Amino acid sequence: MYNFKDACTRNEYPETEQDILIQSVEEFQILMWQGEILLNRLSDIDFSKKVMEAAQANEQDKVNELIQTIEGMFVPTDITYTPSGVIFKLESPAVSKGANCCTLNMTLKWGK
């Protein structure tokens, strides 16, 4: 007979699949590398000023275009901003192929 109470007291998790974890780790390493490329470019004063000015003028297309010009960036990047900062959401290349894998969110402050 099934005992609900016993089932609830045991933490019944599905079996782990090491291959899935390894794939996620590899995909996230790509995101970390892409994040580093993004941060390095944003550390350029002239470039970051252009991004901030476009964002503060609510020119989303211009912000997207600037980020897409970064040499070496190839992962899908969703960009949102507020008067005090910007959020870059970098998605694993595997997501575009239908995988449910990894996302790197980078929140950067640029105002009070």
C-alpha positions in Angstrom: 0.0 0.0 0.0 1.3 3.5 -0.9 2.0 5.5 2.2 1.7 9.2 1.4 3.3 10.3 4.7 6.4 8.1 4.1 6.7 9.5 0.6 6.5 13.1 1.9 9.2 12.6 4.5 11.6 11.1 2.1 13.1 13.6 -0.4 12.3 11.7 -3.6 14.2 13.3 -6.4 14.6 12.0 -9.9 17.8 10.4 -10.8 20.5 12.8 -11.7 21.9 12.9 -15.2 25.6 14.0 -15.2 25.5 14.6 -18.9 23.0 17.4 -18.5 25.0 19.0 -15.8 28.2 18.8 -17.9 26.3 20.4 -20.9 25.0 23.2 -18.6 28.5 23.9 -17.3 29.9 24.0 -20.8 27.2 26.4 -21.9 27.6 28.6 -18.9 31.4 28.8 -19.5 30.5 30.3 -22.9 28.2 32.8 -21.2 30.9 33.8 -18.8 33.4 34.3 -21.6 30.8 36.4 -23.5 30.1 38.4 -20.4 33.8 39.1 -20.1 33.8 40.4 -23.7 30.8 42.6 -22.9 32.4 44.0 -19.8 35.7 44.7 -21.4 33.9 46.7 -24.2 31.8 48.6 -21.7 34.9 49.6 -19.8 35.7 51.8 -22.8 34.6 55.3 -21.7 33.5 56.4 -25.2 31.6 53.2 -25.9 29.8 53.1 -22.5 28.8 56.8 -22.9 27.1 56.0 -26.2 25.2 53.1 -24.6 24.1 55.2 -21.7 23.1 58.2 -23.8 21.0 55.9 -26.1 19.4 54.2 -23.2 18.5 57.4 -21.5 17.0 58.7 -24.7 15.0 55.5 -24.8 16.6 54.4 -28.1 16.4 50.6 -27.6 17.3 49.9 -31.2 20.4 52.0 -30.9 21.4 50.3 -27.6 20.9 46.9 -29.2 22.9 47.9 -32.3 25.8 49.2 -30.2 25.9 45.9 -28.3 25.7 43.9 -31.5 28.8 45.7 -32.8 31.0 44.3 -30.0 33.6 42.1 -31.7 33.4 38.5 -30.5 29.8 38.8 -29.1 27.5 36.1 -30.6 25.1 35.0 -27.9 21.5 36.4 -27.8 21.4 39.4 -25.5 18.3 41.0 -24.1 18.9 44.5 -22.8 16.7 46.4 -20.4 17.5 49.6 -18.5 16.3 52.1 -16.0 17.5 55.6 -15.1 19.9 54.0 -12.6 21.2 51.0 -14.5 21.2 48.3 -17.1 20.5 44.6 -17.2 22.1 42.4 -19.8 20.5 38.9 -20.1 22.8 36.6 -22.1 21.3 33.4 -23.2 23.1 30.2 -24.1 23.5 29.5 -27.8 21.7 26.2 -27.0 18.5 28.1 -26.2 18.1 29.1 -29.8 18.1 25.4 -30.7 15.3 24.7 -28.3 17.3 23.7 -25.2 16.4 24.9 -21.8 19.8 25.6 -20.4 21.4 28.7 -19.1 21.1 32.4 -18.7 23.6 34.9 -17.4 22.0 38.1 -16.0 24.4 41.0 -15.5 23.0 44.0 -13.6 25.2 47.1 -13.8 24.5 50.4 -12.0 25.1 53.8 -13.7 23.1 56.2 -11.6 21.7 56.9 -8.2 
